[in-house]
Amino acid sequence: MHRVLAEAYPEAGCELDFADPFQLLVATVLSAQTTDRRVNAVTPALFAAYPDAAALAAADRAVVEELIRPTGFFRAKTTSLLGLSAALVERHDGRVPGRLTDLVQLPGVGRKTANVVLGNAFDVPGITVDTHFSRLVGRFGWVDDHTVADPVRTEHAVGALFERRDWTMLSHRLIWHGRRCCHARKPACGACPVARWCPAFGAGPTDPEVAAALVTTQGPA
């Protein structure tokens, strides 16, 4: 299934725009409960105003809140951004650390965010268990219901099925497939490249034409 998804999505990768580890960390925190496209719409102005951890740590809270307001939960996200920036300055000389144990100690940074940063900014393999990833590994039957209910259990269980070097791209491909084809409410089963192996086939329309109309060329807005 992974090999076929790799063929189906050769362009799969991180859909957040970033130029360095700090920008990716900020963008990933902002991506919670919203779409990458919406995050990408607000980060240019945010990064122009606050290009590094020191600048963001010293930022006026009200200004940051207004800049990131379109991403939702902007007050909580501002708290996380100011906190993690201050922590980076105090503990890591303003640089984003390249270790999971250090990243998850930053305010507002969990394993999912840490693995995104490690995999895409540091080339350290990691599995990103977001809602798409959890949904797909459950539908595919890669993990049982008990495991998929917990992101950390899911991360370790799926990681045991694949070579470590494949973890980051595996995450990208499943997330891309979840955004474009294997939708939460109405998966495009009849147009799915891995349908023949999927135990959940039939959860959505199986007619090829009907299913094809549900497939999108990019993630949700």
N, C-alpha and C positions, 0 to 999 in steps of 0.2 A: 504493500500500500504506500509506503514511504517512497519507494522508487518511482511509482506511477505519479504520485503527487509532485515529485521533483521534476518529472517530465512535463506535467501539466502547468506548473508555475516556475519556469526557469528564472523569472525575474523576482521571485519572492525575496523579501528582505525587510528591514526595519522601515516603517512608513512614517516615522517621525523625522523631521528635518533637524540636523545638528551638525556642528563643525568640530566639536571636541567633547570629551567625557562630561564636562560640567553642563554643557548645553543638553546633552542626552539625558543626564540625571534630572535636570529641571523639567524637560519636556515629558519624561516618563511619569514624574510625579503629577504633572498637570493632566496627563491622559486618563487618570482614574475617572470613571463614570462619564466619560465623554469620548469623542472620536479623535483619531489622529489628525484628521483634516482640520478640525476646529482648533486643535492645539497648534498646528502649523500656521494657522492664520494669526495667532496672537504672539507667538514666540519671536518673530523678527523685531517687533517694537520692544519687547521685554529684554532681549539680548542686546539691542542697541543701547538701551538705557543702563543695563547691568550686565556687562560682558564677562564678569568673573565672580567668584564667591565673595571676595572682599567687597565688591560694589553692591551685591545683592544683600549681604549681611548688614550693610549700612543704609539700606533703602528705607524710604518712608512707606510705612505699611499701607496707607491709603492709596498711594500711587500704584503700588504693586497690585492691590486688590482691584483697582479699576482696569489695569492692563489685562489681568487674567480673568476678569468677570465672565466673559463668554464661555469659559470652560466649565462653569458650574462649581458649586462648593468652594467659591473663591476665597472665603474667609479662612476655612480650614487649610486650603492649599497654600495660602499666603503664610500661615503659621508654619507649615512644613518647610516652605522655601526659605524663609528667614532663619528658621532654626537649623536646617541642614547647612546653609551657607555659613552661619556662625560657627557651626561645629567643624566644618572643613577648614576654616581659617584657624580655629583654636587647636585642632588636633592634627591637621594634615597640611599645614602651610598653604592652605587654599586650594590644594589639589585633590581631585577625586581619587580615592584609594582603589587599587585593583584587586582587592580581596573581599570575598563575600562577608567574612566576619566583621570587617571594618565598615562595609557599606550598610549592613542591617542595623548598625548602632547609630546611624544618622537619623535625625527626626524625620518621620514620614516615609522612611525607606524600609520596605519589606523584602522578602526573598524574590518576589516577582520583579520588582523594580531593579533590585540588585542584579538579577540574572540578565535583564535586558541590557544594563550598562556593561556588565562583564562580557557578554557575548558580542556586543556590537561596537563597543569602544576599546576593549582590551583583547579581543579574540580569545577570551577564556570561555570554553564551552559551558552553556547553561540552558536549562529548560525553563521557559516562561509559561507558567500555568495561569492563563487568564480565562475568561468565561468561554471563549471560543475553544481553546485547547481542552478545557475540562469537558465541554459538551461533546467534542469529537472523539476523544479517547474513550468516553463512556459509550457513545453510539457504536464505535468501532469494536467494542468489547475488549479493548486492551487492558482495562482495569475494571474491577467490580464496583457495584454501587457504594459499598462502604469506603473504598479507596477514593473514588472520585469526589466524595463529599468533602474531602480535606485536601487543599492544594499541596501541602508538603508531602503527604502520603502519595498523592498523584505524581508529583515531581520525581520522587524516588522510585516508584513502581515503573513508570515509563522509562526513566533513565536506565533501569536494569535491562530493558528490552533492546536498547540500542547502544552502539559504540559511542563513547563519550564525544568523539570528534564530530558526531552528527547532531548533537543536542541542539545547538543554536539554530541550524537550518531546519531541523525537524519542527521546532517551535514556529519558525516563520511560515513554513508550508502549511501546517495545520491551521494557523491563525488566518492565513490568506484564504484557505479553502472554507473556513468557517464564515468569513466575511463575504465571500463571493458566491458560495454554492450551498454549503451545509448550514443553512440559516436556522436560527433557534425555533421559530414558529412554523416555517414552511420550507423545509429543505428541498432542494431541487434534485430529488433522487434519480429521476429519469435522465438527467444530464450529468450525473456524477461519475468522474473517471474511476473511482474505486468502488462503485456500487456492487460489483460482483462479489466482493469480499465482505461487504458490510452487513452485519446482522440486523441493523436498523433500517434496511432498505424497505421502503414503503411508508416511512413516517411522513413523507411528502409525496407530491405527484410523481408517478412513475412514467407517465406518458412523456416521451422525449420532447415533443413540441411544447407542451404545457410547462415542463420543467425548465426548458431552455429559456423561457421568458422570465424565469425567476433568477437566473444567473446574472450577476453584476460584474462589471469589469474592474471595479475597485471597491474598497471598503465603504461602509456607510458614511454619509456626510457628517 
